[in-house]
Amino acid sequence: MNQMTPEIEKEVSQLSRLSHVASALMYRKKGDRVRMNQERLLAKCEKLKQMYFIGPCPF
C-alpha cells in the first residue's frame, strides 16, 4: 500500500469531515437525532485527526 502525503491525507480528511457534517444535517432534517449525533461525533473525530495526527508535530 502506498503512503499518502500529508497534504493529500489532510484533503481526504477534510472531505470526509464535510461528508459527515452533510449527513448529520440530513438526519437532523429527517428527525433522526441518534444518527445525527453519530455523524457529528465522526466529524469531530476527523477534526481531531487533522489537528493531531496529520502533518507536523503540534508541540
mmCIF file of the N, C-alpha and C atoms, coordinates in Angstrom:
data_MODEL
# 
_entry.id   MODEL 
# 
loop_
_atom_site.group_PDB 
_atom_site.id 
_atom_site.type_symbol 
_atom_site.label_atom_id 
_atom_site.label_alt_id 
_atom_site.label_comp_id 
_atom_site.label_asym_id 
_atom_site.label_entity_id 
_atom_site.label_seq_id 
_atom_site.pdbx_PDB_ins_code 
_atom_site.Cartn_x 
_atom_site.Cartn_y 
_atom_site.Cartn_z 
_atom_site.occupancy 
_atom_site.B_iso_or_equiv 
_atom_site.pdbx_formal_charge 
_atom_site.auth_seq_id 
_atom_site.auth_comp_id 
_atom_site.auth_asym_id 
_atom_site.auth_atom_id 
_atom_site.pdbx_PDB_model_num 
ATOM 1   N N  . MET A 1 1  ? 0.848   -1.176 0.000  1.00 0.00 ? 1  MET A N  1 
ATOM 2   C CA . MET A 1 1  ? 0.000   0.000  0.000  1.00 0.00 ? 1  MET A CA 1 
ATOM 3   C C  . MET A 1 1  ? 0.889   1.232  0.000  1.00 0.00 ? 1  MET A C  1 
ATOM 4   N N  . ASN A 1 2  ? 0.574   2.199  -0.849 1.00 0.00 ? 2  ASN A N  1 
ATOM 5   C CA . ASN A 1 2  ? 1.366   3.415  -0.946 1.00 0.00 ? 2  ASN A CA 1 
ATOM 6   C C  . ASN A 1 2  ? 1.021   4.377  0.181  1.00 0.00 ? 2  ASN A C  1 
ATOM 7   N N  . GLN A 1 3  ? 2.044   5.102  0.628  1.00 0.00 ? 3  GLN A N  1 
ATOM 8   C CA . GLN A 1 3  ? 1.841   6.129  1.641  1.00 0.00 ? 3  GLN A CA 1 
ATOM 9   C C  . GLN A 1 3  ? 1.278   7.383  0.978  1.00 0.00 ? 3  GLN A C  1 
ATOM 10  N N  . MET A 1 4  ? 0.315   8.019  1.627  1.00 0.00 ? 4  MET A N  1 
ATOM 11  C CA . MET A 1 4  ? -0.209  9.278  1.117  1.00 0.00 ? 4  MET A CA 1 
ATOM 12  C C  . MET A 1 4  ? 0.606   10.408 1.738  1.00 0.00 ? 4  MET A C  1 
ATOM 13  N N  . THR A 1 5  ? 0.801   11.466 0.976  1.00 0.00 ? 5  THR A N  1 
ATOM 14  C CA . THR A 1 5  ? 1.495   12.623 1.527  1.00 0.00 ? 5  THR A CA 1 
ATOM 15  C C  . THR A 1 5  ? 0.569   13.318 2.520  1.00 0.00 ? 5  THR A C  1 
ATOM 16  N N  . PRO A 1 6  ? 1.123   14.063 3.470  1.00 0.00 ? 6  PRO A N  1 
ATOM 17  C CA . PRO A 1 6  ? 0.268   14.738 4.457  1.00 0.00 ? 6  PRO A CA 1 
ATOM 18  C C  . PRO A 1 6  ? -0.747  15.687 3.831  1.00 0.00 ? 6  PRO A C  1 
ATOM 19  N N  . GLU A 1 7  ? -0.389  16.323 2.719  1.00 0.00 ? 7  GLU A N  1 
ATOM 20  C CA . GLU A 1 7  ? -1.322  17.251 2.085  1.00 0.00 ? 7  GLU A CA 1 
ATOM 21  C C  . GLU A 1 7  ? -2.541  16.506 1.535  1.00 0.00 ? 7  GLU A C  1 
ATOM 22  N N  . ILE A 1 8  ? -2.295  15.385 0.875  1.00 0.00 ? 8  ILE A N  1 
ATOM 23  C CA . ILE A 1 8  ? -3.394  14.591 0.318  1.00 0.00 ? 8  ILE A CA 1 
ATOM 24  C C  . ILE A 1 8  ? -4.224  13.990 1.441  1.00 0.00 ? 8  ILE A C  1 
ATOM 25  N N  . GLU A 1 9  ? -3.562  13.499 2.478  1.00 0.00 ? 9  GLU A N  1 
ATOM 26  C CA . GLU A 1 9  ? -4.276  12.894 3.605  1.00 0.00 ? 9  GLU A CA 1 
ATOM 27  C C  . GLU A 1 9  ? -5.154  13.934 4.308  1.00 0.00 ? 9  GLU A C  1 
ATOM 28  N N  . LYS A 1 10 ? -4.654  15.160 4.432  1.00 0.00 ? 10 LYS A N  1 
ATOM 29  C CA . LYS A 1 10 ? -5.446  16.216 5.060  1.00 0.00 ? 10 LYS A CA 1 
ATOM 30  C C  . LYS A 1 10 ? -6.655  16.573 4.200  1.00 0.00 ? 10 LYS A C  1 
ATOM 31  N N  . GLU A 1 11 ? -6.471  16.613 2.882  1.00 0.00 ? 11 GLU A N  1 
ATOM 32  C CA . GLU A 1 11 ? -7.578  16.915 1.984  1.00 0.00 ? 11 GLU A CA 1 
ATOM 33  C C  . GLU A 1 11 ? -8.647  15.827 2.042  1.00 0.00 ? 11 GLU A C  1 
ATOM 34  N N  . VAL A 1 12 ? -8.231  14.573 2.085  1.00 0.00 ? 12 VAL A N  1 
ATOM 35  C CA . VAL A 1 12 ? -9.173  13.458 2.194  1.00 0.00 ? 12 VAL A CA 1 
ATOM 36  C C  . VAL A 1 12 ? -9.933  13.552 3.514  1.00 0.00 ? 12 VAL A C  1 
ATOM 37  N N  . SER A 1 13 ? -9.227  13.893 4.577  1.00 0.00 ? 13 SER A N  1 
ATOM 38  C CA . SER A 1 13 ? -9.855  14.024 5.886  1.00 0.00 ? 13 SER A CA 1 
ATOM 39  C C  . SER A 1 13 ? -10.872 15.167 5.890  1.00 0.00 ? 13 SER A C  1 
ATOM 40  N N  . GLN A 1 14 ? -10.546 16.288 5.233  1.00 0.00 ? 14 GLN A N  1 
ATOM 41  C CA . GLN A 1 14 ? -11.480 17.409 5.167  1.00 0.00 ? 14 GLN A CA 1 
ATOM 42  C C  . GLN A 1 14 ? -12.743 17.027 4.395  1.00 0.00 ? 14 GLN A C  1 
ATOM 43  N N  . LEU A 1 15 ? -12.571 16.312 3.289  1.00 0.00 ? 15 LEU A N  1 
ATOM 44  C CA . LEU A 1 15 ? -13.738 15.878 2.516  1.00 0.00 ? 15 LEU A CA 1 
ATOM 45  C C  . LEU A 1 15 ? -14.592 14.892 3.313  1.00 0.00 ? 15 LEU A C  1 
ATOM 46  N N  . SER A 1 16 ? -13.931 14.023 4.059  1.00 0.00 ? 16 SER A N  1 
ATOM 47  C CA . SER A 1 16 ? -14.658 13.075 4.899  1.00 0.00 ? 16 SER A CA 1 
ATOM 48  C C  . SER A 1 16 ? -15.451 13.816 5.974  1.00 0.00 ? 16 SER A C  1 
ATOM 49  N N  . ARG A 1 17 ? -14.819 14.830 6.566  1.00 0.00 ? 17 ARG A N  1 
ATOM 50  C CA . ARG A 1 17 ? -15.492 15.626 7.596  1.00 0.00 ? 17 ARG A CA 1 
ATOM 51  C C  . ARG A 1 17 ? -16.708 16.335 7.013  1.00 0.00 ? 17 ARG A C  1 
ATOM 52  N N  . LEU A 1 18 ? -16.555 16.936 5.838  1.00 0.00 ? 18 LEU A N  1 
ATOM 53  C CA . LEU A 1 18 ? -17.689 17.609 5.201  1.00 0.00 ? 18 LEU A CA 1 
ATOM 54  C C  . LEU A 1 18 ? -18.820 16.631 4.895  1.00 0.00 ? 18 LEU A C  1 
ATOM 55  N N  . SER A 1 19 ? -18.471 15.421 4.509  1.00 0.00 ? 19 SER A N  1 
ATOM 56  C CA . SER A 1 19 ? -19.475 14.396 4.240  1.00 0.00 ? 19 SER A CA 1 
ATOM 57  C C  . SER A 1 19 ? -20.250 14.048 5.513  1.00 0.00 ? 19 SER A C  1 
ATOM 58  N N  . HIS A 1 20 ? -19.524 13.916 6.624  1.00 0.00 ? 20 HIS A N  1 
ATOM 59  C CA . HIS A 1 20 ? -20.190 13.605 7.900  1.00 0.00 ? 20 HIS A CA 1 
ATOM 60  C C  . HIS A 1 20 ? -21.096 14.746 8.342  1.00 0.00 ? 20 HIS A C  1 
ATOM 61  N N  . VAL A 1 21 ? -20.656 15.985 8.148  1.00 0.00 ? 21 VAL A N  1 
ATOM 62  C CA . VAL A 1 21 ? -21.478 17.139 8.524  1.00 0.00 ? 21 VAL A CA 1 
ATOM 63  C C  . VAL A 1 21 ? -22.740 17.190 7.660  1.00 0.00 ? 21 VAL A C  1 
ATOM 64  N N  . ALA A 1 22 ? -22.591 16.940 6.363  1.00 0.00 ? 22 ALA A N  1 
ATOM 65  C CA . ALA A 1 22 ? -23.761 16.940 5.475  1.00 0.00 ? 22 ALA A CA 1 
ATOM 66  C C  . ALA A 1 22 ? -24.745 15.839 5.870  1.00 0.00 ? 22 ALA A C  1 
ATOM 67  N N  . SER A 1 23 ? -24.216 14.672 6.232  1.00 0.00 ? 23 SER A N  1 
ATOM 68  C CA . SER A 1 23 ? -25.093 13.579 6.668  1.00 0.00 ? 23 SER A CA 1 
ATOM 69  C C  . SER A 1 23 ? -25.805 13.943 7.969  1.00 0.00 ? 23 SER A C  1 
ATOM 70  N N  . ALA A 1 24 ? -25.088 14.589 8.878  1.00 0.00 ? 24 ALA A N  1 
ATOM 71  C CA . ALA A 1 24 ? -25.703 14.999 10.144 1.00 0.00 ? 24 ALA A CA 1 
ATOM 72  C C  . ALA A 1 24 ? -26.841 15.981 9.895  1.00 0.00 ? 24 ALA A C  1 
ATOM 73  N N  . LEU A 1 25 ? -26.644 16.901 8.957  1.00 0.00 ? 25 LEU A N  1 
ATOM 74  C CA . LEU A 1 25 ? -27.714 17.849 8.641  1.00 0.00 ? 25 LEU A CA 1 
ATOM 75  C C  . LEU A 1 25 ? -28.920 17.149 8.009  1.00 0.00 ? 25 LEU A C  1 
ATOM 76  N N  . MET A 1 26 ? -28.643 16.149 7.178  1.00 0.00 ? 26 MET A N  1 
ATOM 77  C CA . MET A 1 26 ? -29.734 15.404 6.564  1.00 0.00 ? 26 MET A CA 1 
ATOM 78  C C  . MET A 1 26 ? -30.539 14.654 7.634  1.00 0.00 ? 26 MET A C  1 
ATOM 79  N N  . TYR A 1 27 ? -29.830 13.991 8.569  1.00 0.00 ? 27 TYR A N  1 
ATOM 80  C CA . TYR A 1 27 ? -30.533 13.256 9.626  1.00 0.00 ? 27 TYR A CA 1 
ATOM 81  C C  . TYR A 1 27 ? -31.264 14.205 10.566 1.00 0.00 ? 27 TYR A C  1 
ATOM 82  N N  . ARG A 1 28 ? -30.721 15.396 10.763 1.00 0.00 ? 28 ARG A N  1 
ATOM 83  C CA . ARG A 1 28 ? -31.407 16.388 11.588 1.00 0.00 ? 28 ARG A CA 1 
ATOM 84  C C  . ARG A 1 28 ? -32.727 16.781 10.941 1.00 0.00 ? 28 ARG A C  1 
ATOM 85  N N  . LYS A 1 29 ? -32.692 16.976 9.633  1.00 0.00 ? 29 LYS A N  1 
ATOM 86  C CA . LYS A 1 29 ? -33.907 17.353 8.913  1.00 0.00 ? 29 LYS A CA 1 
ATOM 87  C C  . LYS A 1 29 ? -34.950 16.241 8.971  1.00 0.00 ? 29 LYS A C  1 
ATOM 88  N N  . LYS A 1 30 ? -34.479 14.989 8.930  1.00 0.00 ? 30 LYS A N  1 
ATOM 89  C CA . LYS A 1 30 ? -35.402 13.848 8.999  1.00 0.00 ? 30 LYS A CA 1 
ATOM 90  C C  . LYS A 1 30 ? -35.918 13.602 10.417 1.00 0.00 ? 30 LYS A C  1 
ATOM 91  N N  . GLY A 1 31 ? -35.232 14.178 11.427 1.00 0.00 ? 31 GLY A N  1 
ATOM 92  C CA . GLY A 1 31 ? -35.657 13.988 12.813 1.00 0.00 ? 31 GLY A CA 1 
ATOM 93  C C  . GLY A 1 31 ? -34.985 12.820 13.503 1.00 0.00 ? 31 GLY A C  1 
ATOM 94  N N  . ASP A 1 32 ? -33.964 12.250 12.896 1.00 0.00 ? 32 ASP A N  1 
ATOM 95  C CA . ASP A 1 32 ? -33.252 11.101 13.487 1.00 0.00 ? 32 ASP A CA 1 
ATOM 96  C C  . ASP A 1 32 ? -32.076 11.620 14.311 1.00 0.00 ? 32 ASP A C  1 
ATOM 97  N N  . ARG A 1 33 ? -32.328 11.892 15.581 1.00 0.00 ? 33 ARG A N  1 
ATOM 98  C CA . ARG A 1 33 ? -31.316 12.511 16.442 1.00 0.00 ? 33 ARG A CA 1 
ATOM 99  C C  . ARG A 1 33 ? -30.155 11.573 16.764 1.00 0.00 ? 33 ARG A C  1 
ATOM 100 N N  . VAL A 1 34 ? -30.412 10.292 16.856 1.00 0.00 ? 34 VAL A N  1 
ATOM 101 C CA . VAL A 1 34 ? -29.340 9.342  17.181 1.00 0.00 ? 34 VAL A CA 1 
ATOM 102 C C  . VAL A 1 34 ? -28.310 9.302  16.063 1.00 0.00 ? 34 VAL A C  1 
ATOM 103 N N  . ARG A 1 35 ? -28.772 9.129  14.823 1.00 0.00 ? 35 ARG A N  1 
ATOM 104 C CA . ARG A 1 35 ? -27.840 9.105  13.678 1.00 0.00 ? 35 ARG A CA 1 
ATOM 105 C C  . ARG A 1 35 ? -27.158 10.449 13.495 1.00 0.00 ? 35 ARG A C  1 
ATOM 106 N N  . MET A 1 36 ? -27.890 11.545 13.764 1.00 0.00 ? 36 MET A N  1 
ATOM 107 C CA . MET A 1 36 ? -27.313 12.873 13.652 1.00 0.00 ? 36 MET A CA 1 
ATOM 108 C C  . MET A 1 36 ? -26.128 13.016 14.609 1.00 0.00 ? 36 MET A C  1 
ATOM 109 N N  . ASN A 1 37 ? -26.305 12.576 15.847 1.00 0.00 ? 37 ASN A N  1 
ATOM 110 C CA . ASN A 1 37 ? -25.221 12.678 16.824 1.00 0.00 ? 37 ASN A CA 1 
ATOM 111 C C  . ASN A 1 37 ? -24.052 11.773 16.453 1.00 0.00 ? 37 ASN A C  1 
ATOM 112 N N  . GLN A 1 38 ? -24.320 10.611 15.889 1.00 0.00 ? 38 GLN A N  1 
ATOM 113 C CA . GLN A 1 38 ? -23.234 9.732  15.441 1.00 0.00 ? 38 GLN A CA 1 
ATOM 114 C C  . GLN A 1 38 ? -22.405 10.410 14.356 1.00 0.00 ? 38 GLN A C  1 
ATOM 115 N N  . GLU A 1 39 ? -23.066 11.021 13.405 1.00 0.00 ? 39 GLU A N  1 
ATOM 116 C CA . GLU A 1 39 ? -22.354 11.711 12.322 1.00 0.00 ? 39 GLU A CA 1 
ATOM 117 C C  . GLU A 1 39 ? -21.586 12.916 12.850 1.00 0.00 ? 39 GLU A C  1 
ATOM 118 N N  . ARG A 1 40 ? -22.161 13.625 13.807 1.00 0.00 ? 40 ARG A N  1 
ATOM 119 C CA . ARG A 1 40 ? -21.458 14.756 14.419 1.00 0.00 ? 40 ARG A CA 1 
ATOM 120 C C  . ARG A 1 40 ? -20.183 14.306 15.116 1.00 0.00 ? 40 ARG A C  1 
ATOM 121 N N  . LEU A 1 41 ? -20.266 13.188 15.818 1.00 0.00 ? 41 LEU A N  1 
ATOM 122 C CA . LEU A 1 41 ? -19.081 12.677 16.510 1.00 0.00 ? 41 LEU A CA 1 
ATOM 123 C C  . LEU A 1 41 ? -18.012 12.213 15.523 1.00 0.00 ? 41 LEU A C  1 
ATOM 124 N N  . LEU A 1 42 ? -18.436 11.614 14.409 1.00 0.00 ? 42 LEU A N  1 
ATOM 125 C CA . LEU A 1 42 ? -17.468 11.217 13.384 1.00 0.00 ? 42 LEU A CA 1 
ATOM 126 C C  . LEU A 1 42 ? -16.776 12.434 12.782 1.00 0.00 ? 42 LEU A C  1 
ATOM 127 N N  . ALA A 1 43 ? -17.542 13.505 12.569 1.00 0.00 ? 43 ALA A N  1 
ATOM 128 C CA . ALA A 1 43 ? -16.949 14.741 12.046 1.00 0.00 ? 43 ALA A CA 1 
ATOM 129 C C  . ALA A 1 43 ? -15.968 15.325 13.055 1.00 0.00 ? 43 ALA A C  1 
ATOM 130 N N  . LYS A 1 44 ? -16.307 15.246 14.321 1.00 0.00 ? 44 LYS A N  1 
ATOM 131 C CA . LYS A 1 44 ? -15.414 15.746 15.371 1.00 0.00 ? 44 LYS A CA 1 
ATOM 132 C C  . LYS A 1 44 ? -14.122 14.933 15.420 1.00 0.00 ? 44 LYS A C  1 
ATOM 133 N N  . CYS A 1 45 ? -14.229 13.629 15.261 1.00 0.00 ? 45 CYS A N  1 
ATOM 134 C CA . CYS A 1 45 ? -13.032 12.769 15.238 1.00 0.00 ? 45 CYS A CA 1 
ATOM 135 C C  . CYS A 1 45 ? -12.137 13.104 14.050 1.00 0.00 ? 45 CYS A C  1 
ATOM 136 N N  . GLU A 1 46 ? -12.739 13.401 12.910 1.00 0.00 ? 46 GLU A N  1 
ATOM 137 C CA . GLU A 1 46 ? -11.942 13.793 11.740 1.00 0.00 ? 46 GLU A CA 1 
ATOM 138 C C  . GLU A 1 46 ? -11.201 15.098 12.007 1.00 0.00 ? 46 GLU A C  1 
ATOM 139 N N  . LYS A 1 47 ? -11.855 16.033 12.687 1.00 0.00 ? 47 LYS A N  1 
ATOM 140 C CA . LYS A 1 47 ? -11.210 17.308 13.001 1.00 0.00 ? 47 LYS A CA 1 
ATOM 141 C C  . LYS A 1 47 ? -10.030 17.082 13.944 1.00 0.00 ? 47 LYS A C  1 
ATOM 142 N N  . LEU A 1 48 ? -10.214 16.227 14.950 1.00 0.00 ? 48 LEU A N  1 
ATOM 143 C CA . LEU A 1 48 ? -9.113  15.912 15.862 1.00 0.00 ? 48 LEU A CA 1 
ATOM 144 C C  . LEU A 1 48 ? -7.971  15.217 15.133 1.00 0.00 ? 48 LEU A C  1 
ATOM 145 N N  . LYS A 1 49 ? -8.313  14.344 14.206 1.00 0.00 ? 49 LYS A N  1 
ATOM 146 C CA . LYS A 1 49 ? -7.304  13.660 13.390 1.00 0.00 ? 49 LYS A CA 1 
ATOM 147 C C  . LYS A 1 49 ? -6.498  14.675 12.601 1.00 0.00 ? 49 LYS A C  1 
ATOM 148 N N  . GLN A 1 50 ? -7.175  15.669 12.016 1.00 0.00 ? 50 GLN A N  1 
ATOM 149 C CA . GLN A 1 50 ? -6.481  16.710 11.254 1.00 0.00 ? 50 GLN A CA 1 
ATOM 150 C C  . GLN A 1 50 ? -5.543  17.505 12.153 1.00 0.00 ? 50 GLN A C  1 
ATOM 151 N N  . MET A 1 51 ? -5.982  17.796 13.368 1.00 0.00 ? 51 MET A N  1 
ATOM 152 C CA . MET A 1 51 ? -5.188  18.638 14.257 1.00 0.00 ? 51 MET A CA 1 
ATOM 153 C C  . MET A 1 51 ? -3.970  17.919 14.812 1.00 0.00 ? 51 MET A C  1 
ATOM 154 N N  . TYR A 1 52 ? -4.110  16.647 15.187 1.00 0.00 ? 52 TYR A N  1 
ATOM 155 C CA . TYR A 1 52 ? -3.069  15.987 15.959 1.00 0.00 ? 52 TYR A CA 1 
ATOM 156 C C  . TYR A 1 52 ? -2.309  14.892 15.229 1.00 0.00 ? 52 TYR A C  1 
ATOM 157 N N  . PHE A 1 53 ? -2.878  14.282 14.208 1.00 0.00 ? 53 PHE A N  1 
ATOM 158 C CA . PHE A 1 53 ? -2.232  13.123 13.605 1.00 0.00 ? 53 PHE A CA 1 
ATOM 159 C C  . PHE A 1 53 ? -1.746  13.329 12.180 1.00 0.00 ? 53 PHE A C  1 
ATOM 160 N N  . ILE A 1 54 ? -2.182  14.419 11.523 1.00 0.00 ? 54 ILE A N  1 
ATOM 161 C CA . ILE A 1 54 ? -1.769  14.673 10.148 1.00 0.00 ? 54 ILE A CA 1 
ATOM 162 C C  . ILE A 1 54 ? -0.893  15.915 10.139 1.00 0.00 ? 54 ILE A C  1 
ATOM 163 N N  . GLY A 1 55 ? 0.234   15.831 9.482  1.00 0.00 ? 55 GLY A N  1 
ATOM 164 C CA . GLY A 1 55 ? 1.097   16.993 9.346  1.00 0.00 ? 55 GLY A CA 1 
ATOM 165 C C  . GLY A 1 55 ? 2.182   17.022 10.412 1.00 0.00 ? 55 GLY A C  1 
ATOM 166 N N  . PRO A 1 56 ? 2.746   18.212 10.652 1.00 0.00 ? 56 PRO A N  1 
ATOM 167 C CA . PRO A 1 56 ? 3.842   18.313 11.609 1.00 0.00 ? 56 PRO A CA 1 
ATOM 168 C C  . PRO A 1 56 ? 3.372   18.110 13.037 1.00 0.00 ? 56 PRO A C  1 
ATOM 169 N N  . CYS A 1 57 ? 4.308   17.857 13.892 1.00 0.00 ? 57 CYS A N  1 
ATOM 170 C CA . CYS A 1 57 ? 4.021   17.642 15.314 1.00 0.00 ? 57 CYS A CA 1 
ATOM 171 C C  . CYS A 1 57 ? 3.443   18.931 15.914 1.00 0.00 ? 57 CYS A C  1 
ATOM 172 N N  . PRO A 1 58 ? 2.318   18.878 16.648 1.00 0.00 ? 58 PRO A N  1 
ATOM 173 C CA . PRO A 1 58 ? 1.684   20.093 17.137 1.00 0.00 ? 58 PRO A CA 1 
ATOM 174 C C  . PRO A 1 58 ? 2.387   20.745 18.321 1.00 0.00 ? 58 PRO A C  1 
ATOM 175 N N  . PHE A 1 59 ? 3.401   20.081 18.890 1.00 0.00 ? 59 PHE A N  1 
ATOM 176 C CA . PHE A 1 59 ? 4.077   20.694 20.058 1.00 0.00 ? 59 PHE A CA 1 
ATOM 177 C C  . PHE A 1 59 ? 5.555   20.768 19.852 1.00 0.00 ? 59 PHE A C  1 
# 
